[in-house]
Amino acid sequence: MSSQLYLIEDRSQVGGARRAATRLAESLGFPANEIGKVALAATEIATNIFKHAGTGRLVLRALERDGVAGVELLGLDRGPGIPSLATSLRDGQSSAGSAGQGLGALSRLSAAFDIYTQPSRGTAVRIEFWAAPVTTSWLETGAVCIAKSGEDVSGDAWGLQVAAQSLTVLVADGLGHGPEAARAARAAIRILNEHPVAPVRQLLDECHAALTTTRGAAVAATRIDTGAGTGSFAGVGNIAARVMHHGALRNLVSHNGTIGHNVRRVQEFPFEFGPDSLLIMHSDGLDTHWNLDDYPGLASRHPALIAGVLYREHDRGRDDVTVFALRPASARGAGA
């Protein structure tokens, strides 16, 4: 599931961001009133970025829950931060001086809203809309999947399968860039979709057989048994994964190799995963030298904000990049 990235570097790009968000909502079958809300949110986010930070990024992602389509807007900047969230979240307070209604009104118009800001380091805001009412989910996920600059498609891909008592996440990074890398990554996601409850080692074995006619890919899979509170991870190639459990982060190890061509070893690593746990997986388009302690309070925000801030701060800028984060909604006391 790729994201749509729009750079905000001058005022004219505010309109472009609004039109892009509108097109996405229209393509997903949103009713006119919800399309208007999406357009308003894109305008407010992009205008805030330009006025307060000068530059930033708007990331759009299509969502799906219970057969209903949704849109996620993720605004990312490295500006001065918001000195008073209470003021900025007041209805009618548009800190950018825009024609919008302000973040407070948008938080009430949207199905879900979350924000993270740090003085002198920037702001990340997430807003979610749905084409029709949806039930609250027990699971929160966030993802950024962006193509290398100059490429039309991302050579990375990620997939998620949720069953009655388990869930499985797979992240794939096709060798190189462009359409052929994307073909390899999509082949790995197809295997996940065909084997949604398979153990992670079996998934990688199936991927290895399926990707022999492609460039190959780095692939990692994580399976969580929601009833038992345990998980297992296996990876080949440069896909990184970390699990936060009871406040401590643990690295999960991928072995060297390329799925589809050269696999010497596939090993499963077990771990604990409870109601307060957090999973983060990413491709090597993201620098691995990140530490959540550098972003106080971020670990408690929506996983999309976690993925977005890590992308904003640690994108290498010369590769496709995917960051995926997941946690039980109960860990934040709300479902979004």
LUMVO-793788 format. One record per atom (N, C-alpha, C): residue in one letter; x, y, z. Coordinates in steps of 0.2 Angstrom, whole numbers, plus 5000, padded with zeros to 4 digits. Layout:
% LUMVO-793788
AXYZ ...
This chain:
% LUMVO-793788
M500449945000 M500050005000 M500450065000 S500550094994 S500950154994 S500650214996 S501050264999 S500750335001 S500850384995 Q500450434995 Q500550494990 Q500950544994 L501450574992 L501850624995 L501750684991 Y501650744994 Y501650804991 Y502050854996 L502550884992 L502950934996 L502651004996 I502751035002 I502451105002 I503051145003 E503251184998 E503751224998 E503651294996 D503051304993 D502851374991 D502051374992 R501751434992 R501051444993 R500651404987 S500851404981 S500551374976 S500351304977 Q500851264981 Q500751194982 Q500151184987 V499951234991 V499351224995 V498751194991 G498651234985 G498051214981 G498151144978 G498851124976 G498951064973 G498851004978 A498951024985 A498850974990 A498150964991 R497751014991 R497051014992 R496750974986 R496950984980 R496650954974 R496850874974 A497450864976 A497650784977 A497250754982 A497150784988 A496650754993 A495950744991 T495750794987 T495050784984 T494950734979 R495450724975 R495450674970 R495450604973 L495850594978 L495950534982 L495250514985 A494950564988 A494250554991 A493750534986 E493750574980 E493250554975 E493350484972 S494050464971 S494150404968 S493950344973 L493850354979 L493650304984 L492950304985 G492550354982 G491850354982 G491550394988 F491950434991 F491650484996 F491050524994 P490650534998 P490050574997 P490350654997 A489950694994 A490150764993 A490350794999 N489950785005 N490050825011 N490750805014 E490850735013 E491550715016 E492150735012 I492050735005 I492550765001 I492750835003 G492250875005 G492350945007 G492750945013 K492650905018 K492950895024 K493750885023 V493850835018 V494550815016 V494850875013 A494550905009 A494850965005 A495051015010 L494551035015 L494751085020 L495351065025 A495350995027 A495950975031 A496550985027 A496550965021 A497250965017 A497451045016 T496951085015 T497051155015 T497351185021 E497051165027 E497251185033 E497951165035 I498151095034 I498751065035 I499351105031 A499151105024 A499651135020 A499851205021 T499351245023 T499451315024 T499851325031 N499651285036 N500051285042 N500751275041 I500851225037 I501551205035 I501951265032 F501651295027 F501951345023 F502051405027 K501551425031 K501651485035 K502151485041 H502151425044 H502451415051 H503151385050 A503251335045 A503851305044 A504251315038 G503851345033 G504151365026 G504151305021 T504351245024 T504251185020 T504051125024 G503751075021 G503551015024 G503250965019 R502950915022 R502650865018 R501950845020 L501550835015 L500850805016 L500850735013 V500750685017 V500650615015 V499950595015 L499750565010 L499050545009 L499050465009 R498550435012 R498550365011 R497750345012 A497650295007 A496950265007 A496950215013 L496350215016 L496250165021 L495650125020 E495550065023 E494950025022 E494849985029 R494149985031 R493949955037 R493249925036 D493149865036 D492449835036 D492149855029 G492549855024 G492349865017 G492249945016 V492349985020 V492250055019 V492950095018 A492950135013 A493550175011 A493650235016 G494250245017 G494450305021 G495050335018 V495250395021 V495750435019 V496150465025 E496750455025 E497250485030 E497650535028 L497650595031 L498150645029 L498650655035 L499250655033 L499750665038 L500250725036 G500250775040 G500650835039 G501250835043 L501850845040 L502450835043 L502850905042 D503150935047 D503650995046 D504150995051 R504651035050 R505151045055 R505151115057 G504651145058 G504551215060 G504651225068 P504451275070 P504551295077 P504151255082 G503651215080 G503151185084 G502651225086 I502151195090 I501551235092 I501651255099 P501751315101 P501851335108 P501251315113 S500651325110 S500051315114 S499551265110 L499551205112 L499051165108 L498351175110 A498251195116 A497551215119 A497351275115 T497751325113 T497451375109 T497351355102 S497851315099 S497751295092 S497151245091 L496951215096 L496451165095 L495751195097 R495751265098 R495151295099 R494751305093 D494151295093 D493751305087 D493751375084 G493851385077 G493951445074 G494651475074 Q495051445078 Q495751475078 Q496151445073 S496251485068 S496751455062 S497351495063 S497851465066 S498551495067 S498851515061 A498751485055 A499051505049 A498751565046 G498151595049 G497851645046 G497451625039 S497351565038 S497051535032 S496251545033 A495951525027 A495251535027 A494851475030 G495351425033 G495051365036 G494751375043 Q494551325046 Q494251335052 Q494651315058 G495251305057 G495751285062 G495751215064 L496351195067 L496451125069 L495851095074 G495651145078 G495151125083 G494551095080 A494251135075 A493651125071 A493751055067 L494351055064 L494550995060 L494550925065 S494750935071 S494750875075 S494050855077 R493550895076 R492850885078 R492550855071 L492750885065 L492450865059 L492650795057 S493250775059 S493550715057 S493350655061 A493550595058 A493350535062 A493850525067 A494450545066 A495050535071 A495550585070 F495850615075 F496350665075 F496850655080 D497550665078 D498050665083 D498650705081 I498950735086 I499550785084 I500150775089 Y500750785086 Y501350785090 Y501750845088 T501950875093 T502350935092 T502950945097 Q503450965095 Q504050985099 Q504351055098 P504451085103 P504751155102 P505451155098 S505451195093 S506051205088 S506151135084 R505751085084 R505851025080 R505351005076 G504751045076 G504251025071 G503550995074 T503150985069 T502450965071 T502250905066 A501850855069 A501550805064 A500850805066 V500450805061 V499650805063 V499350745058 R498950715061 R498550655058 R497850665058 I497550665052 I496750675052 I496450615048 E495950585050 E495650525046 E494950545045 F494750525039 F494050525037 F493750465033 W493150455034 W492850395031 W492250405026 A492150365021 A491650375016 A490950365020 A490950325025 A490350305029 A490550285036 P490050285040 P490250275047 P490550205048 V491050195052 V491450135053 V491450115061 T491550055062 T491550035069 T492250055072 T492350055078 T493050065081 T493450005081 S494050015079 S494549955078 S494949945085 W495049885086 W495449865092 W496249875090 L496349885084 L497049895082 L497149955078 E497749985080 E497950055077 E498550035073 T498550055066 T499150045062 T499350115058 G499950125057 G500150185053 G500750165048 A500750195042 A501250175037 A501450235033 V502050235031 V502250285026 V502650245021 C502450245015 C502750205009 C502850255003 I503550275003 I503650324998 I504150304993 A504050324986 A504550304981 A505150354982 K505750324979 K506350364979 K506150424974 S506450484976 S506350544972 S506550524964 G506050544960 G506150534953 G505850474950 E505650424955 E505250364953 E504550374953 D504150344949 D503450344949 D503150294953 V503450244955 V503250184959 V503750174965 S503550154970 S503950124976 S504150054975 G504750044976 G505049974976 G504949934982 D504649974987 D504449944993 D503749924993 A503549884998 A502849864999 A502749845006 W502149845009 W501949815015 W501249785015 G501149735019 G500449705019 G500249685026 L499649685028 L499449665034 L498849615033 Q498849565037 Q498249515037 Q498049505044 V497449515046 V497149515053 V496649455053 A496749405057 A496349345058 A496049355065 A495649295067 A495249295073 A495749305079 Q496249265079 Q496749265085 Q497449285083 S497549315077 S498249325075 S498249385070 L498849415069 L498949465064 L499649455061 T499749465055 T500349455051 T500549515047 V501149545048 V501349605044 V501949585040 L501949605034 L502549585029 L502749655026 V503449665026 V503749725023 V504249695018 A504249715012 A504649695006 A504949755003 D505649745001 D506049804998 D506349764992 G506049774986 G506249754980 G506949774978 L507349734976 L508049754974 L508049814969 G508449864971 G508449924966 G507849964967 H507649994962 H507150044962 H506650034956 G506150074955 G505650074950 G505250014949 P504950004943 P504449954942 P504649884943 E505249864941 E505449794943 E505549784950 A505849834954 A505849824961 A505149814964 A504649854961 A503949854964 A503649784962 R503849754956 R503549694955 R503749644960 A504449644962 A504649594967 A504349604973 A504249664975 A503949684982 A503249654982 R502849674976 R502149654976 R502049574976 A502549544973 A502449474973 A502549444980 A502949474985 A502949454992 A502349464995 I502049524994 I501349544997 I500849494995 R500849474988 R500349424986 R500449354990 I501049334991 I501149274995 I500749285002 L500849345005 L500549355012 L499749345011 N499549375006 N498749375005 N498549305004 E498949265000 E498749194999 E498849145005 H499249165010 H499449125016 H499349175022 P498749195023 P498649245029 P498849225036 V498849165037 V498949135044 V499549095044 A499949095039 A500549045039 A501049075044 P501449025047 P502049045051 P502549085047 V502849135050 V503349185047 V503849145043 R504149085046 R504649055042 R504349025035 Q503748995036 Q503448975030 Q503349025025 L503049085027 L502949145023 L503649165019 L504149165022 L504749185019 L504949125014 D504849065016 D505049005011 D504649015005 E503949025006 E503549035000 E503749094996 C503949154999 C504149214995 C504749194991 H505249154994 H505849134991 H505749104984 A505249054985 A505049014979 A504649064973 A504249104976 A503849144971 A504249204968 L504849224971 L505249284968 L505749264964 T505849194962 T506449174958 T506449214951 T505849224949 T505849264942 T505849334942 T505949364948 T506049434949 T506749454951 R506849514952 R507549544955 R507649514962 G507149494965 G507249474972 G507149534977 A507049524983 A506849574988 A507149554995 A507249604999 A507249595006 A506549595009 V506449545013 V505749525015 V505849505023 A505349535027 A505349515034 A504549515036 A504449465040 A503749455042 A503649455050 T503149475052 T503049475060 T502349445061 R502249395065 R501649365066 R501449375074 I500949405076 I500749415083 I500149375085 D500149335090 D499649295092 D499249335098 T498749365096 T498449415100 T498149385107 G497949325106 G497749285112 G498249275117 A498849245115 A499349225119 A499849275121 G499749335118 G500249395119 G500949375117 T501049345112 T501749325109 T501749345102 G502349345099 G502449355092 G503049315090 S503149315083 S503749285080 S503949325074 F504549335073 F504849375067 F505349335064 A505349345057 A505949315053 A506049365047 G506649375045 G506849415040 G507449405036 V507449415030 V508049405026 V508149475022 G508749505023 G508949565020 G508849625025 N508849685022 N508949745026 N508249775028 I507849735031 I507249755034 I507349755042 A507249815045 A507349815052 A506649815056 A506649785062 A506049785066 A506249795073 R505849825077 R505949835084 R505249825087 V505249795093 V504649785097 V504749825104 M504249865106 M504249895112 M503749865117 H504049835122 H503649795127 H503849815134 H503349835138 H503449865144 H503949925144 G503949965139 G504350025139 G505050005136 A505249945135 A505949925133 A505849905125 L506349935121 L506349915114 L506849855113 R506649815109 R507049755107 R507149755099 N507749745097 N507849735090 N507749665088 L507449655082 L507349585079 L507749585073 V508049525073 V508649515068 V508449485061 S508649525056 S508549495049 S509249465047 H509249405044 H509849375041 H510049405034 N510649405032 N510949425026 N510649385020 G510549415014 G510249375009 G509749415005 T509549384999 T509049414995 T508449354994 I507849374996 I507349324994 I507249314987 G507149254985 G507149244978 G507749224974 H508349234978 H509049224974 H509549184979 N509649214985 N510149194989 N509949194997 V509749144999 V509449135006 V509849075009 R510249095014 R510649045018 R510349025024 R509949065027 R509649055033 R509049095035 V508449055037 V507849085039 V507749065046 Q507749115051 Q507649095058 Q507149135061 E506749105065 E506149135069 E506449165075 F506249225077 F506349245084 F505749265088 P505649235093 P505049245097 P505049305101 F504549335103 F504549395108 F503849395111 E503849445116 E503149455120 E502849515117 F502149515116 F501849565114 F501149575117 G501049625121 G500449635125 G500049695123 P499549715127 P499149775126 P499549835126 D500149845129 D500449905129 D501049905124 S501049855120 S501649845115 S501649885109 L502149895106 L502249935099 L502649895095 L502449885088 L502949855083 L503149915078 I503749915076 I503949965071 I504349915066 M504249925060 M504649885055 M504749945049 H505349935046 H505549985041 H506049955036 S506049985030 S506549965025 S507150005026 D507749995022 D508350025023 D508350095020 G507750115017 G507750185016 G507750235022 L507650205027 L507650245034 L508250225037 D508650275040 D509250265044 D509050225050 T509450175052 T509250135058 T509450175064 H509850225064 H510050255070 H509550305073 W508950275075 W508450325078 W508350295085 N508050335089 N507950325096 N507250355098 L506750325100 L506150355102 L506250395108 D506750385112 D506850435118 D507050505115 D507250515109 D507350585106 D506650615105 Y506150585106 Y505450615104 Y505050605110 P505050635116 P504750625122 P503950625120 G503650565122 G502950565121 G502650535115 L503150525110 L502950505103 L502650435103 A502950395108 A502850325108 A502050315110 S501750365113 S501050355115 S500550385110 R500850415105 R500450435099 R500150385095 H499750405090 H499550355085 H500150335081 P500050265079 P500650235075 P500850275069 A500350305066 A500450345060 A500950405061 L500850435067 L501250495069 L501950465070 I502050405073 I502650375075 I503050365068 A502650335063 A502950315057 A503150385053 G502750435054 G502850495050 G503450535053 V503450535060 V504050575062 V504750535061 L504750475062 L505350435060 L505550445053 Y505050445048 Y505150465041 Y505450535040 R505150585043 R505350655043 R506050655045 E506250625050 E506850635054 E507450595051 H507250535048 H507750485047 H507750455040 D507350485035 D507350465028 D508050485025 R508350425022 R509050435019 R508950485013 G508450485010 G508350535004 G508650504998 R508850444997 R509150414991 R508850344990 D508250324992 D508050264992 D507250264993 D506950214990 D506250204993 D506250195000 V505650215003 V505650205011 V504950185013 T504950135018 T504350115021 T504450115028 V503950145032 V503950135039 V503250115041 F503250065045 F502650035047 F502650025055 A502050045058 A502050045065 A501350015067 L501249985073 L500649945074 L500649945082 R500049945085 R499949935092 R499149925093 P499049885099 P498349885101 P498049955102 A497449965100 A497150035102 A497150045109 S497049995113 S496949995120 S497550025124 A498150025120 A498750055123 A498750125124 R498250165120 R498150235120 R497550255123 G497150195125 G496450215128 G495950235123 A496050225117 A495550245112 A495750205105 G495250195101 G495250165095 G495150215090 A495650215085 A495550265079 A495750225073 
